[in-house]
Amino acid sequence: MRDALKLQEELLTLTKADVDIEQAKERIKQQELILRKLDGAGDDREDAEELLATFNDALQAMELHRTAIVHEIERLRREA
């Protein structure tokens, strides 16, 4: 029973991770759009580029976390 609850919890966590990843991808798209607008305006891009790099790093961490969640789900299902 405890494992079934843990599995359900991990499945919910996976759903949240998927939503978070999609939101992160959207933020990246928006930041890329801002960078393109800065190019056209001739403005300094340094801060915008740093923020984009931070967004990409965060996305990578989220994807690694999602992978760990999937592995835990697989483990729980094997042990069920």
Backbone as a printed PyTorch tensor [residue, N CA C, xyz], in Angstrom:
tensor([[[  0.8260,  -1.1960,   0.0000],
         [  0.0000,   0.0000,   0.0000],
         [  0.8740,   1.2650,   0.0000]],

        [[  1.9010,   1.2470,   0.8270],
         [  2.7970,   2.4010,   0.9100],
         [  3.4690,   2.6740,  -0.4290]],

        [[  3.8790,   1.5950,  -1.1310],
         [  4.5020,   1.7550,  -2.4420],
         [  3.5180,   2.3110,  -3.4590]],

        [[  2.2530,   1.9230,  -3.3420],
         [  1.2320,   2.4400,  -4.2630],
         [  1.0620,   3.9420,  -4.0630]],

        [[  1.1150,   4.3860,  -2.8130],
         [  1.0160,   5.8220,  -2.5380],
         [  2.2450,   6.5560,  -3.0550]],

        [[  3.3990,   5.9450,  -2.8720],
         [  4.6370,   6.5480,  -3.3650],
         [  4.6090,   6.6420,  -4.8920]],

        [[  4.0980,   5.5960,  -5.5500],
         [  3.9880,   5.6190,  -7.0000],
         [  3.0490,   6.7330,  -7.4450]],

        [[  1.9090,   6.8510,  -6.7900],
         [  0.9610,   7.9130,  -7.1300],
         [  1.6010,   9.2950,  -6.9380]],

        [[  2.3460,   9.4450,  -5.8680],
         [  3.0400,  10.7120,  -5.6040],
         [  4.0510,  11.0240,  -6.7010]],

        [[  4.7960,  10.0310,  -7.1200],
         [  5.7950,  10.2230,  -8.1740],
         [  5.1320,  10.5460,  -9.5140]],

        [[  3.9950,   9.9270,  -9.7840],
         [  3.2750,  10.2320, -11.0230],
         [  2.7900,  11.6800, -11.0290]],

        [[  2.3280,  12.1520,  -9.8870],
         [  1.9220,  13.5570,  -9.7900],
         [  3.1260,  14.4870,  -9.9490]],

        [[  4.2360,  14.0990,  -9.3720],
         [  5.4620,  14.8830,  -9.4930],
         [  5.9170,  14.9320, -10.9470]],

        [[  5.7620,  13.8230, -11.6570],
         [  6.1230,  13.7750, -13.0710],
         [  5.2410,  14.7290, -13.8790]],

        [[  3.9650,  14.7550, -13.5840],
         [  3.0560,  15.6680, -14.2700],
         [  3.4700,  17.1150, -14.0440]],

        [[  3.8070,  17.4390, -12.7950],
         [  4.2550,  18.7990, -12.4920],
         [  5.5630,  19.1090, -13.2100]],

        [[  6.4670,  18.1570, -13.2510],
         [  7.7440,  18.3590, -13.9410],
         [  7.5070,  18.6300, -15.4250]],

        [[  6.5760,  17.9060, -16.0240],
         [  6.2690,  18.1270, -17.4380],
         [  5.7260,  19.5320, -17.6720]],

        [[  4.8620,  19.9870, -16.7900],
         [  4.3240,  21.3520, -16.9060],
         [  5.4470,  22.3710, -16.7350]],

        [[  6.2850,  22.1640, -15.7430],
         [  7.4010,  23.0830, -15.4970],
         [  8.3330,  23.1600, -16.7080]],

        [[  8.5930,  22.0260, -17.3350],
         [  9.4700,  21.9890, -18.5010],
         [  8.8410,  22.7490, -19.6600]],

        [[  7.5740,  22.5630, -19.8870],
         [  6.8990,  23.2930, -20.9680],
         [  6.9180,  24.8010, -20.7050]],

        [[  6.7160,  25.1900, -19.4550],
         [  6.7730,  26.6160, -19.1160],
         [  8.1820,  27.1700, -19.3150]],

        [[  9.1770,  26.3830, -18.9680],
         [ 10.5720,  26.8170, -19.1580],
         [ 10.8820,  26.9910, -20.6440]],

        [[ 10.3930,  26.0780, -21.4610],
         [ 10.6050,  26.1930, -22.9010],
         [  9.9380,  27.4510, -23.4440]],

        [[  8.7800,  27.7800, -22.9220],
         [  8.0900,  28.9980, -23.3520],
         [  8.8810,  30.2400, -22.9440]],

        [[  9.4260,  30.2520, -21.7180],
         [ 10.2550,  31.3750, -21.2850],
         [ 11.4740,  31.5390, -22.1920]],

        [[ 12.0600,  30.4280, -22.5900],
         [ 13.2140,  30.4730, -23.4860],
         [ 12.8130,  31.0770, -24.8290]],

        [[ 11.6860,  30.6500, -25.3660],
         [ 11.2200,  31.2220, -26.6370],
         [ 11.0080,  32.7240, -26.5130]],

        [[ 10.4160,  33.1510, -25.4110],
         [ 10.1720,  34.5800, -25.2040],
         [ 11.4840,  35.3490, -25.0900]],

        [[ 12.4480,  34.7670, -24.4090],
         [ 13.7330,  35.4400, -24.2540],
         [ 14.4700,  35.5090, -25.5870]],

        [[ 14.3490,  34.4770, -26.3910],
         [ 14.9580,  34.5070, -27.7220],
         [ 14.3190,  35.6060, -28.5750]],

        [[ 13.0200,  35.7900, -28.4290],
         [ 12.3280,  36.8640, -29.1440],
         [ 12.8490,  38.2310, -28.6990]],

        [[ 13.0420,  38.3810, -27.4090],
         [ 13.5910,  39.6390, -26.8800],
         [ 14.9720,  39.8920, -27.4740]],

        [[ 15.7890,  38.8460, -27.5510],
         [ 17.1300,  39.0020, -28.1300],
         [ 17.0590,  39.4450, -29.5950]],

        [[ 16.1390,  38.8760, -30.3420],
         [ 15.9950,  39.2830, -31.7490],
         [ 15.5710,  40.7470, -31.8460]],

        [[ 14.6960,  41.1790, -30.9500],
         [ 14.2730,  42.5840, -30.9530],
         [ 15.4410,  43.4980, -30.5850]],

        [[ 16.2650,  43.0660, -29.6610],
         [ 17.4320,  43.8650, -29.2830],
         [ 18.4050,  43.9930, -30.4520]],

        [[ 18.5330,  42.9360, -31.2300],
         [ 19.3940,  42.9940, -32.4170],
         [ 18.9320,  44.0990, -33.3580]],

        [[ 17.6530,  44.1480, -33.5780],
         [ 17.1040,  45.1380, -34.4900],
         [ 17.2290,  46.5560, -33.9720]],

        [[ 17.2200,  46.7000, -32.6540],
         [ 17.2970,  48.0280, -32.0540],
         [ 18.7370,  48.4610, -31.7970]],

        [[ 19.6710,  47.5400, -31.9260],
         [ 21.0690,  47.8560, -31.6800],
         [ 21.4010,  47.9950, -30.2020]],

        [[ 20.5440,  47.4690, -29.3380],
         [ 20.7630,  47.5680, -27.8960],
         [ 21.7500,  46.5080, -27.4120]],

        [[ 22.2490,  46.7240, -26.2020],
         [ 23.1730,  45.7820, -25.5750],
         [ 22.4260,  44.4850, -25.2480]],

        [[ 23.0350,  43.3820, -25.6250],
         [ 22.4120,  42.0720, -25.4530],
         [ 22.9480,  41.2960, -24.2510]],

        [[ 23.9690,  41.7880, -23.6080],
         [ 24.6710,  40.9810, -22.6010],
         [ 23.7400,  40.4440, -21.5070]],

        [[ 22.9530,  41.3100, -20.8920],
         [ 22.0540,  40.8560, -19.8180],
         [ 21.0230,  39.8640, -20.3420]],

        [[ 20.4920,  40.1420, -21.5260],
         [ 19.4890,  39.2480, -22.1110],
         [ 20.0920,  37.8810, -22.4380]],

        [[ 21.3320,  37.8690, -22.9080],
         [ 22.0110,  36.6050, -23.2050],
         [ 22.2940,  35.8160, -21.9310]],

        [[ 22.6840,  36.5180, -20.8790],
         [ 22.9430,  35.8440, -19.5990],
         [ 21.6580,  35.2300, -19.0500]],

        [[ 20.5610,  35.9600, -19.1780],
         [ 19.2820,  35.4270, -18.7010],
         [ 18.8760,  34.2080, -19.5190]],

        [[ 19.0730,  34.2610, -20.8250],
         [ 18.7710,  33.1040, -21.6700],
         [ 19.6140,  31.9010, -21.2580]],

        [[ 20.8770,  32.1180, -20.9830],
         [ 21.7470,  31.0250, -20.5420],
         [ 21.2460,  30.4370, -19.2230]],

        [[ 20.8000,  31.3020, -18.3210],
         [ 20.2520,  30.8350, -17.0450],
         [ 18.9960,  30.0090, -17.2730]],

        [[ 18.1240,  30.4830, -18.1610],
         [ 16.9110,  29.7250, -18.4890],
         [ 17.2600,  28.3500, -19.0590]],

        [[ 18.2510,  28.3040, -19.9440],
         [ 18.6610,  27.0260, -20.5340],
         [ 19.2560,  26.0890, -19.4920]],

        [[ 20.0440,  26.6300, -18.5690],
         [ 20.6050,  25.8190, -17.4850],
         [ 19.4950,  25.2580, -16.6100]],

        [[ 18.5100,  26.0910, -16.3060],
         [ 17.3830,  25.6470, -15.4800],
         [ 16.6010,  24.5460, -16.1930]],

        [[ 16.3890,  24.7050, -17.4890],
         [ 15.6800,  23.6810, -18.2550],
         [ 16.4400,  22.3590, -18.2120]],

        [[ 17.7420,  22.4340, -18.3650],
         [ 18.5430,  21.2100, -18.3130],
         [ 18.4010,  20.5260, -16.9520]],

        [[ 18.4210,  21.2960, -15.8860],
         [ 18.2500,  20.7280, -14.5440],
         [ 16.8670,  20.0990, -14.3970]],

        [[ 15.8600,  20.7610, -14.9230],
         [ 14.4970,  20.2170, -14.8610],
         [ 14.3960,  18.9000, -15.6080]],

        [[ 15.0440,  18.8320, -16.7620],
         [ 15.0050,  17.6000, -17.5490],
         [ 15.7370,  16.4630, -16.8410]],

        [[ 16.8330,  16.7770, -16.1780],
         [ 17.5400,  15.7550, -15.3870],
         [ 16.6740,  15.2830, -14.2270]],

        [[ 16.0000,  16.2110, -13.5830],
         [ 15.1020,  15.8590, -12.4840],
         [ 13.9680,  14.9760, -12.9920]],

        [[ 13.4240,  15.3120, -14.1620],
         [ 12.3530,  14.5030, -14.7430],
         [ 12.8440,  13.0750, -14.9960]],

        [[ 14.0540,  12.9500, -15.4970],
         [ 14.6210,  11.6210, -15.7410],
         [ 14.7170,  10.8240, -14.4440]],

        [[ 15.1300,  11.4770, -13.3740],
         [ 15.2140,  10.7980, -12.0730],
         [ 13.8310,  10.3520, -11.6060]],

        [[ 12.8320,  11.1740, -11.8330],
         [ 11.4560,  10.8100, -11.4560],
         [ 11.0070,   9.5840, -12.2440]],

        [[ 11.2720,   9.5750, -13.5460],
         [ 10.8840,   8.4380, -14.3860],
         [ 11.5730,   7.1660, -13.9030]],

        [[ 12.8410,   7.2560, -13.5630],
         [ 13.5560,   6.0750, -13.0570],
         [ 12.9370,   5.5780, -11.7540]],

        [[ 12.5460,   6.4960, -10.8910],
         [ 11.9120,   6.0970,  -9.6300],
         [ 10.5650,   5.4310,  -9.8970]],

        [[  9.8050,   5.9520, -10.8310],
         [  8.5200,   5.3350, -11.1850],
         [  8.7500,   3.9110, -11.7090]],

        [[  9.7240,   3.7730, -12.5780],
         [ 10.0410,   2.4420, -13.1250],
         [ 10.4450,   1.4790, -12.0140]],

        [[ 11.2450,   1.9580, -11.0660],
         [ 11.6580,   1.1150,  -9.9460],
         [ 10.4690,   0.6880,  -9.1080]],

        [[  9.6030,   1.6330,  -8.8040],
         [  8.4140,   1.3240,  -7.9980],
         [  7.5110,   0.3330,  -8.7080]],

        [[  7.3640,   0.4770, -10.0140],
         [  6.5190,  -0.4590, -10.7750],
         [  7.1250,  -1.8640, -10.8000]],

        [[  8.4440,  -1.9380, -10.8940],
         [  9.1080,  -3.2590, -10.8730],
         [  8.9040,  -3.9550,  -9.5350]],

        [[  8.9190,  -3.1800,  -8.4700],
         [  8.8080,  -3.7500,  -7.1320],
         [  7.3750,  -4.0220,  -6.7140]],

        [[  6.4270,  -3.5390,  -7.4840],
         [  5.0050,  -3.7120,  -7.1220],
         [  4.5550,  -5.1310,  -7.3170]]])
